[in-house]
Amino acid sequence: MATAYWDREGEGQQPVATTSFWKAGHTPTLIAAFLYFDLAFMVWVLLGPLAPMIAKTLMLTPAEKGLMVATPTLMGALLRVVNGLLVDRIGPKLSGAISQVIVIIGLFTAWALGINSFEGTLALGVVLGFAGASFAIALPLASRWYPAEHQGKAMGLAGMGNSGTVLAALFAPGLAKLFGWNAVLGLACIPLSIVFVIYMIMAKDAPNAPLAKKMVDYFQPLKQADAWLLMAFYAVTFGGFVGLAASLPIYFTDQFGLTPVMAGYCTAGCVFAGSLVRPLGGAMADRIGGVKALMMVYIVAAVALAGVAFATTLGAALGLFVIAMLALGTGNGSVFQLVPQRFQAEIGVMTGLVGMAGGIGGFYLASSLGFAKQLTGSFSAGFLIFAGLAVIAFAGLALVKARWRATWSTGARI
């Protein structure tokens, strides 16, 4: 089937017929969106790999450690709605530029002044939330260039910026050991600044952006049950992914006595698995339908997370976390194969709303693991409850799949 896309210079005069994904959009913008998303996610979860060292310096309780790593997740969730509105009002490129500047200045200030209290870590977490909110900018920046049949791949490739969490887990503990954890905050400004320059040169807003609407109109999707369902489904897939990415360094050091550096390596392996399969999840959803892909995801994730609750060895826990992350990463790509099909005209705000729900899911998981550890002496309850949420999501999807397939008519698989 031939599809129409806008010419690469973005002038929008002549549509060109093609079936190739790489010719169906604007590759430089897709690359810029990925790089922005990747580095933003790196610093969004930065407190996770640094948490064992920060907690030792500031003498934090398990609950405080959980809240510290969960705060950027919550703020990123809330700010995604703001960024979703900005994307539809001023365009994704300018919105992304503003967010990047805020994060760079915030990290530089934190490095220069130093973080000396639990409250200081929470304040830094608020700033890092702007990095997490990049989700609501990078995805529509890429998505608006691609037709419906390529949405899964486009959103998956841009969303593979989740891999930035791997960079944080791999390098932050080692750099902290060499220079101190506070120095890592300043060092992070270097790659962020480089990517900012690349982003400003390569990124380009698509010519088919929707017209600006009244502020109240942006929230019209919330009057429809499908919006809430997609938000709930993403709260489990992305919430599980980012909640684990932020919490695993603490889990591995507390549960198995690993050093922060070794815990970072273990975390990086788990997170890499989830990041790698996000575009594969989008492509699989394009092929077999997002609903079928998600139903498989929830079952696998539920079984793996329930197994973690009873794992007694590092090898068993690590293997189950990898399986869970593979499932959750696939689910992230699958959800965003469905969102543009149902809410193409409101893709900016829906990306923000769905992303917000994912961030809230991550905040819940990260904070609940900390409270579970403090109240019961074990992380098990937190993992079991989240596994139960995956089962509930599976049941909810089973109830709506027939209606979605009967009423959505985009031409792509559902």
N, C-alpha and C positions, 0 to 999 in steps of 0.2 A: 504494500500500500504506500503510495507516495504521500509525503507530508509537506507542509509549507513552513519555511522558517525565514527569519529576517537575515539579510546579508550580513557578513561578518563586521563590516564597518558600522553597523547599527543604524544606518540611515533610514531603513524601514520602507524604502520606495518599492522594491520589487521582491515578492516572495519567490523562493526557488524550490522546485520539487526535488525531494531526495528521500532516501530511506536510511541513510547512514547517520548513526548517532553523532559521530564526530563532526559531521557537517550540518547537523540540525540545530546548532546553537552557536554560542560564542565561547570557544575554548579558553582564551585568555581570562575571561571572567570566571569560568569554572575553576581554573587553576588558582586565581586570586582568592576566590571564595574558600577553596580548600585550605590554602595557606593561612588565611586570616582565622578561619575556624580552628585549624590545627594549633596554632600558637596561643589563641585565646583559651582553648581547652587545656593547654599545658599549664597556664597560670591559674586557671579556674580551680583546679584540684591540687594546686601546689602545696597547700597546707596539709594534705593527706600524707605524702611522703616525708614531710618535715615534722609531722605530728609527734613521733616518738622523741625526737630531740627537743622540740618546743615544750612538750609536756614535762620532760625531765628538768629543763631549765626553770620553768614556771611552776612546777609541782602541781600539775593539773590532775583532777580526779577523772575516772573513766567517763562520767557523764559530761564533764567539761571538755574532754577530748572529743567526744562525739559531737557536741554542739559546735566546737571550733571548726571541725571539718565539714559540718553540715550547713553552717551559716552561708558560705559562698553559694552553695547549692540552692538554698532558699531564696537568697537575693537574686541569683541568676534567674530563678523561676519567675519572680515578681517583675523583674525588669524586662523580661521577654515580652510581656504585654506592651510595655512602653515602647520597646523597640519595634514591635509589630505595627504599632500605630505610626511611628516615625517612618518606617519603610513605606507605608502607603501615603504618607503626607509629603515627605521630602525625598524619598527614594532610598534604596538600600545602600548605594555607594556612600553618600554623605552620612547616613546614619552609622555605617561601619567606621568611617573616619573619626567621628565624634567619640564613639565608644572606645576605640583604640587609644586615642589621646588620653582619655580619662584613666584608663588602666595603667598606661605607661607613667603618667604623672603620679598616680597613687602608689605604685610600687617603688618608684624612685624616692618619694617622700618617706615611705615606711622604712626603706633602707637607710636613708640619711638620718632620720630621727630615732630609729630603733623601736622594737616592740618589746615592752617590758612587763606586760600584765595580760591576764586573760581577756580583759576588756579590750586591750589593744589588738589581740588576735581577732576578736569579733569585728572591730572597726575595719581591720584589713579585709576580713571576709566580705564585708559590705562592698568594698571597692572591687574585690575580685568577682563579685556578682556581675559587674558590667562585662567581664570577660565571658562568663557563662551565658549572658544574654545575647552573645554574638550569634547564637543559634537562630534567632528570629530575624537576623539580617543576612547571614551567609546563605541560608537555604533559599529564600526568595530571590536573592541576587542571582543565583544560578538557575533556579526553577523557571523564572519568567522567560528565559531564552529557549525553553524546550517544549515540544508538543506533548500531548497526553501519553502517547505510547512510549515516550522516553523519560517520563517523570521518575520512574523508579531508579533508573540508572543515574540520571542527573542528580537527584536528591541523595542517592546513595554515595556517589563520588564526592560531592560537596560535604556530605555528612560524615565521610570517612575522616574528617578533621577530629573526630573523637580520638584518633590515634595520638593526639597531643598529650593525652593522659599517660601514654606510654613514655613519652619524653620526660615528663615530670617524675615518674616512678624510677626511670633508669638513671637520670643524671642528678636530680636534686639531693638525694642522700649522700652521694659521693662528693659533690661540691660542698655540701654542708660539713662533711667530715674534714675537708681540706681547709675551708675558709670560714666556717661557722654558718649556722642556718640563716642568720640575718643577712649575710652577704649574698645569699642566693636570691634574695628579693631584688637587689640591685643588678646582679648578673642577668636576671630574666629580662631586664629592659633592653639588653643588646639585641637579641633575636627579634623581640617585639618591634623595635624601631626599624630593623631591616625589612621585616615583612610589611610594615606600614608603608614604606616607600614603594615596595613592589606592588602592593595593593593599589595605591594611588595611581600608578602607571598603567596597570593591566585591567583593573575592574572597569566595567562599563554598564550603566543601567540599560535594561532592555527597552525597546521602543514601544512595546505593547502594554505598558503599565496601566492599571485601571485608573480612572479619574478619581480625584479626591472627593470624599464624601463628608457629610456631616459627622461629627464625632460620635453621636449616638448610633449612627448607622453601622459603625464598625463592630458593634456588639450584637447586631442582629443575629449572627449565627448561634449565639447562646440561647436563642429562643427555640432552637431545633435540637431534638434529642441526639441526632447524629454527632453534633459537635461535642456534646458531653461524653458520648461513647468513645469517640476517637481520643479525647483527652484522657479518659480512664485507661484505655488500652495502652497509651504511651506512658502513663504514669507507672505502669508495671514494667514495660520493656526498658525505656530509657532510665526510669527511676532506679531499677535494679542495676543497670550498667554503671551509672555515675555514682550511686550510693556505694557500690562495691569498690569502684575505683578510688573513692575517697577514704574508705574504711579499711581496706585490706592491709595497708601498712601497719595499722594499729592491731588488727586481728593477728597477723603473723608474728609481731613482736610480743604481744601479750599471751597468745595461745601457745606458741611454740618456742618462744625465747630467741627468735632470730635477731640478728643485728639490724639496725635500720637500713643498711646497704643491702643485705640479703633479702630483707622484707621488700625492699624496692624492686629487686630483680624478680621476685616471685609475683609481685603485683603487676609489673610490666608484662610478664608473660601472659597473665590472665587478661589484662586490658587489651593487649595486642590482639588476642584472639577475637575479642568482641568488636574491636575497631575494624579489623581486616574484613570481617564478613558483612559489614553494613552495606556496602555496595552490592555484594552478592545477594543479600537479602532483598534489596530493591529489584535486582535483575530477576531473582526467583519469583518475586511477587508479580513482576511484569509477565512472566511466563505462565505461572499456575494460578495467579490471583492472590491478592494480599490477604484475603480472608483465610484461605487454605494454609498459606504460609504461617500466619499468626497462630492458628489453632495448633499447629505442630510445635511452634515456639513455646507456647505457654505450658504445654505438657512436659516438654524436656526441661524447661527452666524450673518448674515446680518440683520435679523429681530430683534434680541436681541440688537445689537449695535445701530441700528437706534432707538429702543425704549429708550435706555439709554440717547440719545441726548435730549429726551423730558421728562425724568423722573423728577418729582418735589419732591419726598419723598425719604428718605433713604431706606425704605423697597422696593420700586419699583426698585430703582437703583440696590440694592444689589441682588434682585431676577433675574433681567435681566443680571447682570454680571455673576452670577452663571450659567445661561443658556448658555451665550456666551462662558464661559470657558469650560463647558462640551462639547460643540460643537467643539471648537478649539482644546481641548486636544484629542478628538476622531480623529480629522483631522490629528494631528501630527503622531499618530500611523498609520493611513491609508496611508499617503504619504510614510512612510518608509516600508510599505508592498510592495509598487510598485517599489521603487528605486532599491532594489537588484534584482528584476526580470528583469529589463531592463539593468542594468549596474553592473552585478555581478563581472566581471573581474576588474572593476574600482571602486569597492565599497568604497575604502578608499578616493580617491579624490572626488568622487561624494558625499559622506557623508559630506566632507568639503565644496564643492560648494553649495549643497542644504542647509546645515546648515548656510553658509554665507548669502544666500538669506533670510533665516528665521531671522537671526540677523539684516539684513538691514531693513526688514519689521518692526521689533521691534523698531529699532532706529527711523524709520519714525514715527511710532505711538506715541512713548513717546515724541519725540521732537515736533511733530505737535500739540499735546495736550497742551504743554507749550506755544507755539506760539499762538495757538487759544485763550487761556485764556488771554494772554497779549494783543492781538490785538482786540479781540471782547468782552472780559469780561466773556466769557463762553467757556466751553469745547465742546459744541455741534458740532461745525463744524468739529472738529477732528474725532469724533465718526461717523458722517454721511459719511465723505469721506471714512473712512475705511470700513464701511458697503457697500459702493458702490464698493470697491475693491473686496469684497467677492462675490458680484453679478457678476462682470466681471470674476472672477475665475470660478464660476459655468458655465458661458457661454462658456469659453474656454475649460473646461472639457467636456462639452456636444459635442463640435465640434470634439474632438480627440478620444472619447471613442471607436467608431467603429473601427478606424484604430488600436488602441492599442490592442483591443481584437482579431483582425484579424492577427496581425503580431507578437505579443509576444507569445512564445511557451514554457513557463517554466513548464506548468502542473498545476500551481497554479491559483486561480481565480484572474481575473483582474477587 
